[in-house]
Amino acid sequence: MTKNMENYNVNEKGYYGEFGGAYIPEMLYPNVEELRQNYLKVMAEPEFQKEFNQLLKDYVGRPSPLYFAKRLSEKYNTKVYLKREDLNHTGAHKINNTIGQILMAKRLGKRRIIAETGAGQHGVATATVCALMGLECIVYMGEIDIARQAPNVARMKMLGATVIPALSGSRTLKDATNEAIRDWINNPVNTHYIIGSAIGPHPYPDMVTKFQSVISEEIKWQLKEHEGRENPDYVVACIGGGSNAAGTYYHFLHEKDVNIIAVEAAGLGVDSGESAATSVLGKEGIIHGCKTLLMQTSDGQITEPYSISAGLDYPGVGPMHAHLCKTERAEFMAITDDDAMKAGLKLCELEGIIPAIESSHALAIFEQKTFKPDDVVVVSLSGRGDKDLENYIEYFKI
Ligand SMILES: Cc1ncc(COP(=O)(O)O)c(C=O)c1O
């Protein structure tokens, strides 16, 4: 693999190499600009950091364990560690970002919160922090996702959020994001849009990445405790928009000896027409305010993505990941529905952990790629499988 150690972080103009930026309608400019001018300043405030870290510890339950998966390691003859984001309050990594963004929204004087969600994890995490802070919460969710992630819809409602179905396009994450952006344009003054992944116009990808970077910050000292060294040989994460991946990679981006593996959803197969493998099928384009790799037709219409996992069912990828792909800093792998589901079941059998279907994609790489016996491979277990039980039951006729 070519490892050109250039800058993999955002530059001052909001770009990762040629990807990123803020391609937004004029009506959104004041909101995005207000955030751009303030986010780094606010995040650097000692009071902000204190509150953020306190909530991550006492409310989310961080640090999340770095668990040596002994039986999985024996099966694949390598050393597999799981970063247990599934054990966070609300069941996934998404809460790291929503805690950060709700504190940001409060500092900016916003009273109304909107969000998009695919798997419902980000919606639940947003509804949770809104309840915590006493703020109004509106979540947009594709109609298809509402059906396949019913437990999370119920959770959001219990937490006091209003869930509004997105009825256009493939009625999944992309369409929910369109609706949320439309709402923000109509409510520019009092509303903060909590984007749930490392996507959107600058500064969102960078802000979300920084809030999620606690994942790799912890991996470093936890691995030092386990293995006597901070750097693994591989870090692995599934990619929808790319927030758990961005957080898992962040502190290793410029560490030459750490290999990065990004796992996308191949759906029914990369060439089946029913896929979400953006790095293979995507070309440069603009989606939801940023320039990135995007699945599109020859005349630039967005191709409807497909994956069994609602959280990976997105036609683009965050601009950091587009850059990691283009520069070959990260190796991209595509995993089918079938392989992901089997890997999820294998984790149940071998380790007693039911993973989210998104995370199962990352676990499936061990069937495709051989690692050396003394390689240390850290996999982000981004979420727990409670929300996916119905899907697992139906798939395996349990
Ligand atoms: C458990 C889990 N993992 C991964 C993802 C994918 O999102 P991202 O790529 O932003 O980490 C989701 C999205 O909903 C999710 O719920």
The ligand as a Gaussian input file, in Angstrom:
#p B3LYP/6-31G(d) Opt

LIG

0 1
 C      -24.128000       0.919000      14.984000
 C      -23.791000       1.772000      13.813000
 N      -22.579000       1.648000      13.241000
 C      -22.231000       2.381000      12.167000
 C      -23.106000       3.299000      11.617000
 C      -22.657000       4.054000      10.409000
 O      -22.455000       5.410000      10.660000
 P      -21.047000       6.075000      10.616000
 O      -20.410000       5.678000       9.327000
 O      -21.290000       7.528000      10.720000
 O      -20.258000       5.565000      11.787000
 C      -24.378000       3.471000      12.177000
 C      -25.326000       4.424000      11.616000
 O      -26.437000       4.553000      12.008000
 C      -24.725000       2.682000      13.313000
 O      -25.920000       2.806000      13.899000

